Amino acid sequence: MKSILVIERKHLFPGLSPQGFLPADTVDLDGLAGRLFFAERRYMEQNSHFKQIIPYMLLQRGTDPEARILCYQRRVKHTESRLGGLWSVGFGGHMEPIDRNGEAATMDVVTATALRELEEETGLTPGAEAMTRRGFINSDREDVSSVHFGVVFSVDISGIPGSDAEVMDLVGAQSEPHQARWIPVADLAGMTRPGAGPEGADFEDWSRIAISGLFG
């Protein structure tokens, strides 16, 4: 049984549930620490009364106008079948008991999860100093989105050794992506429509929201 960190929806948003990309000061996860708990993932994936907290990291190299994001297409046989075959700008995963370090603040645990997931999914170890929290994602537009709550980070991997091609090849060789490619930030805003992604494919819901919120 896999346990993941969740919060009851009514505590995360006491009133109406705002949708889309939310500013970084919208939610105080440290202040909600007493409402967070670990629960069985299989049950929570089917229960939209709760939100699973997920760090969602965009890997970036360069600055405007040369900024580019490392995007990838998920394998069709993905661990989350609802996302199989879709393109993504974000890496991340569930917060697990292994990430909790004593009485650490919730955002410190989110950061620990983010770094663990980055290494597992990309083979990269940029360090916490490369991460900048940009905001949150909340969406009830699709089943998979309705049970998750994203903490969005930009991760500057300009300091990672190797060319763009070498980093892309390293990430593409991991178990998560079917394929990976660098896409200029200037091009991403036009890729959120159905069929407008690479090779005529689609970006997942969270990626469309992140692109619109950060680069639109």
Rosetta blueprint (number, residue, H / E / L):
1 M L
2 K L
3 S E
4 I E
5 L E
6 V E
7 I E
8 E E
9 R H
10 K H
11 H H
12 L H
13 F L
14 P L
15 G L
16 L L
17 S L
18 P L
19 Q L
20 G E
21 F E
22 L E
23 P L
24 A L
25 D L
26 T L
27 V L
28 D L
29 L L
30 D L
31 G L
32 L L
33 A H
34 G H
35 R H
36 L E
37 F E
38 F E
39 A E
40 E E
41 R H
42 R H
43 Y H
44 M H
45 E L
46 Q L
47 N L
48 S L
49 H L
50 F E
51 K E
52 Q E
53 I E
54 I E
55 P E
56 Y E
57 M E
58 L E
59 L E
60 Q E
61 R E
62 G L
63 T L
64 D L
65 P L
66 E L
67 A L
68 R E
69 I E
70 L E
71 C E
72 Y E
73 Q E
74 R E
75 R L
76 V L
77 K L
78 H L
79 T L
80 E L
81 S H
82 R H
83 L H
84 G L
85 G L
86 L L
87 W E
88 S E
89 V L
90 G L
91 F E
92 G E
93 G L
94 H L
95 M L
96 E L
97 P H
98 I H
99 D H
100 R L
101 N L
102 G L
103 E L
104 A L
105 A L
106 T H
107 M H
108 D H
109 V H
110 V H
111 T H
112 A H
113 T H
114 A H
115 L H
116 R H
117 E H
118 L H
119 E H
120 E H
121 E H
122 T H
123 G L
124 L L
125 T L
126 P L
127 G L
128 A H
129 E H
130 A H
131 M E
132 T E
133 R E
134 R E
135 G E
136 F E
137 I E
138 N E
139 S L
140 D L
141 R L
142 E L
143 D H
144 V H
145 S H
146 S H
147 V L
148 H E
149 F E
150 G E
151 V E
152 V E
153 F E
154 S E
155 V E
156 D E
157 I L
158 S L
159 G L
160 I L
161 P L
162 G L
163 S L
164 D H
165 A H
166 E H
167 V H
168 M H
169 D H
170 L H
171 V H
172 G H
173 A L
174 Q L
175 S L
176 E L
177 P E
178 H E
179 Q E
180 A E
181 R E
182 W E
183 I E
184 P E
185 V H
186 A H
187 D H
188 L H
189 A H
190 G H
191 M H
192 T L
193 R L
194 P L
195 G L
196 A L
197 G L
198 P H
199 E H
200 G H
201 A L
202 D L
203 F E
204 E L
205 D H
206 W H
207 S H
208 R H
209 I H
210 A H
211 I H
212 S H
213 G H
214 L H
215 F H
216 G L
